[in-house]
């Protein structure tokens, strides 16, 4: 979100977002980077940083849009912010029925992120 004053977690998929929002991440927070798109790693020592080549992994899966799901998987794996079951249920409720065929691959992407 572009309208925040502080955060406990940041998922950055580009360098400008990392530069803009990194200072807002609280101490002991976490940053998850798509290392396929963000070449510079934060230098802070008071946060956890995870780098995942999410876009590259998504292309290997055949759909670049899965990059965000891969990164979200890492966030869920690190924080337990939602359960896997709740995530899948949310997909079923927000995706139109004609897109439900994508859910199995989205769940694979989620697990790939959790394991990365």
C-alpha positions in Angstrom: 0.0 0.0 0.0 1.4 3.4 -0.8 -0.4 4.9 2.3 1.4 3.5 5.3 3.5 5.0 8.1 5.0 1.8 9.4 5.0 -1.9 8.6 6.0 -5.2 10.1 6.5 -6.8 6.7 7.2 -5.8 3.2 7.1 -7.7 0.0 9.1 -5.8 -2.7 8.8 -6.7 -6.3 10.8 -3.8 -7.7 13.7 -1.6 -6.5 11.7 1.7 -6.2 9.2 0.0 -3.8 12.1 -1.4 -1.7 13.7 2.0 -1.5 10.5 3.8 -0.6 9.1 1.4 1.9 12.2 -0.2 3.5 12.6 2.6 6.1 9.0 2.0 7.2 9.7 -1.6 8.2 9.9 -1.8 12.0 12.8 -3.4 13.8 12.4 -7.2 13.9 10.2 -7.0 10.8 10.8 -8.8 7.6 11.3 -7.9 4.0 10.7 -10.5 1.2 12.3 -9.6 -2.1 11.8 -10.9 -5.6 15.5 -11.3 -6.4 14.6 -11.7 -10.1 13.6 -8.0 -10.2 15.3 -6.4 -7.1 19.1 -6.5 -7.5 20.0 -4.7 -4.2 19.6 -6.3 -0.8 18.8 -4.1 2.2 21.7 -3.5 4.5 19.7 -3.2 7.7 20.7 -5.7 10.4 17.5 -5.2 12.6 15.2 -7.0 10.2 14.9 -10.4 8.5 15.5 -10.4 4.7 14.4 -13.2 2.4 15.3 -13.1 -1.3 13.4 -15.4 -3.6 13.7 -15.5 -7.5 9.9 -15.5 -7.6 9.4 -14.2 -11.2 11.9 -16.7 -12.5 10.1 -19.5 -10.5 6.7 -18.3 -11.9 8.0 -18.3 -15.5 9.2 -21.9 -14.8 5.6 -22.7 -13.8 4.4 -21.2 -17.0 2.6 -18.1 -15.6 4.5 -15.0 -14.5 1.5 -13.9 -12.4 2.3 -16.6 -9.9 5.3 -14.5 -8.7 3.2 -12.6 -6.2 1.7 -15.9 -4.9 5.2 -17.3 -4.4 6.2 -14.2 -2.4 3.0 -14.4 -0.4 3.7 -18.0 0.4 7.0 -17.0 2.0 5.2 -14.4 4.1 2.6 -16.9 5.2 5.3 -19.5 5.9 7.2 -17.0 8.1 4.3 -15.4 9.9 1.4 -17.8 9.8 -0.7 -14.7 9.0 -3.4 -17.0 7.4 -3.8 -20.7 7.1 -3.3 -22.5 3.8 -7.0 -23.5 3.9 -8.1 -20.0 4.4 -5.9 -18.8 1.5 -7.5 -21.4 -0.8 -11.0 -20.5 0.4 -10.3 -16.9 -0.3 -9.1 -17.7 -3.8 -12.4 -19.6 -4.4 -14.4 -16.6 -3.3 -12.5 -13.8 -5.1 -11.7 -15.6 -8.4 -14.5 -15.9 -10.9 -15.6 -19.5 -11.4 -14.1 -19.5 -14.9 -10.6 -19.0 -13.2 -11.0 -21.7 -10.6 -8.9 -24.0 -12.9 -5.9 -21.9 -11.8 -6.3 -22.7 -8.1 -4.3 -25.9 -8.0 -1.3 -24.2 -9.7 -1.7 -21.2 -7.4 -1.6 -23.5 -4.4 1.6 -25.1 -5.8 3.1 -21.6 -6.2 2.1 -20.8 -2.6 3.9 -23.9 -1.3 7.0 -23.2 -3.5 7.2 -19.8 -1.7 6.7 -21.3 1.7 9.6 -23.7 1.0 11.9 -21.2 -0.6 
